[in-house]
Amino acid sequence: ITMSTHRTDRRVTAGLAIGTVAIALAVVATVVQSRPAESSHASSTTSSAPAPTALPPRGIAMGAASGAAAAPANDLAGVTFDSDGVLRIDGHVVVNKSFALPATFGPGDLDPALVAAFQAMQAEAAASGFSLWILSGYRSHAHQTDNYTQRVAEVGQETADRGMARPGHSEHQTGLAIDVNSLSTSFGATPTGQWVAQNAYRFGFVVRYPDGKEAVTGFKYEPWHLRYLGVELATELTASGLTLEERYGLPSAY
């Protein structure tokens, strides 16, 4: 896998008002599966999703909510974090090149809501004739450190930074991101990749690093990297074509 994805350092001109959100993450068995045959998973049911509705981008007002901790000195001025050191906006964990997770943060496995959503998406994909599986799920800070160090040794830091998050900047550390099927950009042009791009929002996922958005997200196109955001926000982002950075007016640069 071009393991993960994402995050810390530029200037936010809009300010931020962040509510403290307590997230209890249960440890679940990782659903990384062996590659299924195309003919398997013939049927399953999934809940219907709302039709996409385009909404205008919304910035964030500056200021910390009650109980929020001040941003670490190496982060952007005016940015505040929850007491666990994690930036959350509208309840969504934000991690990219400008915003890092503490080394101590980590649920230990994929979020149960993501697991359920993926299983529903996998079943519907199979019913439509497409096989979908997880290549990589939760990744700890230590694991990401090992991966990143190895990648830098192979290709150099500049190239590594385009396709792999530095330790603390990976969405995989949140337990809310997965890599599916293939770690090649050509996956996006396959029938399965196109089905994922067109239907992932109905299950609460978005392709986190879309084609043509590297200047915004800080990462090259990764059609395999899916971020779980819940159906409401995933639908909005898909309908509008916005990334999380564009939606909330955030930078993403080391």
N, C-alpha and C positions, 0 to 999 in steps of 0.2 A: 504494500500500500504506500502511496505517497503520503505517508501517515499524517494526517490531520491538518490542522488548520487553526492558529490565528491570533496576531495581535498588538502592541502598545506604542505610541508616542506622537502625537501631533496636537494641535491646539483646537479646542472646541470653542467656537464663538458663541454658540447658543448656550444658555445655562441649563442646569439639570435639577429636576426635583424628583427624588427617588424615594419611593415608599419602601419601608422595611418589609421584606417578604421572607417569611420563614418557610423553608422547603425541607420537608422530611423525606429523605431519599432512602427507600428500602432497597436492600441488596437482593437482587434477583439473579437467577441463573442466567448467564450470558447466552444469548440466542444465536451466537455465531454458529452457522450450520454448514454442514458439508454440502457441496454443490448438488442440487437435485436435478433429476432428469426433466426435460421440457414437458414430458407427458404427465408428470405427477402433479399433485395438488389440484385435482380437477374441479373441486367445488368448495365453496365456503361463502358465508354471508358477511357483508360489511354494512355499516350504517351509511346512509346517504349523506352527502355534504351539501352545504349551501352553494349556490352559484357564485362565482367570483364577483365582487363588487369593488370597483376602483375607489379608493379614498385618497385624499390629498396627503402629502407628507406632513408629519407633525414633528416639530422640534421639542426639546425638553427644557423646561424652565430651570434656572439655576437654583441650587439650594438643597440642603440635606433634610431628609425627613427625620422625624423623631427616632432616636436610637441608631441613626446611621453613623458610621465612622468616617472620619476625614480621609481623603485620598492619601495614599502613601506619597512620600516626597518625590518619587521618581515618576509619578503619574501626572496627568494634565491638571492644571490649576482649575479650581471650581468643580472638579469631579468628586463626588462622594460615593462611598461604598457602604454596603450593609456591614453589620458587626462582624460577619465572618470574612470580611475582606473581598467580597464578590460584588461586582457591579451588576445590578438588576434594574431593568427599565420595564415598567408595566408588568412586573413579575417575571420577566424573561432575563436569564443570565446572558450577559454580553461579554464575549471574549474575542479579541482580535489582536492585531499587532500593537494597538495602542492601549489595550486594556487586558491585564494579565490576571490569572488566578493565583492565589497563594499556593506555595508548594505543598502545604498541609491540606489543601482542599481536595476532596474527591469522594464520591459516593461508593466507590469500590466496584461498581458494576453499572450496567445500563439502567436508566430510569424505568420503572415498571410501566409508566404511561407510554413511553416510547416502544417498549417491547410489545405491548398490546396493539398499538397502532401499526407497527411493522407486520405483525402476524396477520392483521386484517388486510393490509395492503398486499402482502405476499399471497394470501389466498385469492384475492380478487385478480391479481396479476395472473396467477395460475389458471383461473377460470377463463381468462382472456387469451390463454396460450403462451404466457411468458413466465419464465423461471426467475425468481428473485431470491437472493441470499445475502447474508452479511459476511463481509470479508474481515472487517475490523470494527470493534465496538468501543467499550470503555478502555481508556489508556491512562495510567497514573502519570504523575509528574516525573517520577523516576524513569518510567518506561519511555516517556517522550524524550527525556534527556539522553538516554542511550541511543534512541533512533536518530535524533538530531545530530548528535556527536558523530555517529557513523556516517550520516549523509554528508555532513560538512567535510569529513575526511575524504569522501569519494568524489565530490563535485565542487567543493569550495563553498564558502558561506553565502556569497551573493546568489548563486544558483539554488542552493539549498533553501534560502529564505523565500524564494518564489513559490515553492511547492511543498514546504514543510514548515510547520509552526515551531518556533523556539519553545523550550520548556516553559510552561505557565501560560502559553498563548494558544494552546490547542483546545478546540471544542470537544475533543474526545475525552478530555479530563473532566468534563461536566457530566458525562454519562448521557448526554442528550444529542449525540452525533454518531453516525454510522457511515462506513464505507461499504458500498454494495457492488457485487458482481465483478467489476473489472477496474483496475487502476490506470486505464488508458483513456485519453480524451476521446478516442474513437467510440467508446461506449455510448457517448451521447448521440451518435448517429445510428446506432443499432435500433431495431424495433423495440427491444426491451428498454433501452435508454430513453427513447422517445416516449414510451408509455410512462416511465417514471417521471419525466419532466412534465408531462401533461396531467398526471393524476396524483402525484405525491401530496399536493396541497389538501386533497380531500381526506387525507389521513393525518394531516398536521405537519407534514414535512415540506421543506423547500430545498432546492439545490442551492447550497449556501454560497458557492463560488461560481456564478454564472459566466458564460462566455461573454467577453467584451467588458467585463467589470473589474479587471485586475487593478486598474488605477484607483478603484473605489474600495475594494475589499483587501487589496494587498496581496492576493493570491491568484495564481493562474487558474484557468478554467478547470474545474473538477466535477464532471457530471455524476461521479460516483459518491460524492460527499453530501450526505443528507443531514440537515439539522432539524430536530423536532422542536416545533414552536406552538403546537396546538392548531386546531383547524381554523380558528378565527384569524390569527395573524398570518398563518401560512396562506390562507385564501387571499387576504389583502395584498400581501407581497407578490403573489403570483399574478393577481389581476393588474396590479400597478406596474409590475416589472422592477420594483425597487428591491434593493438589498437592505439588510438591517442598518448598515451604515447610512444609507440614503434616507431610510424611514425615520431615523432618529437624529440625523445630522451629526454623525460621528466620524472621526478620522480613523484610519487604520494604517499606521506606519511605525516602524521601529525607530 
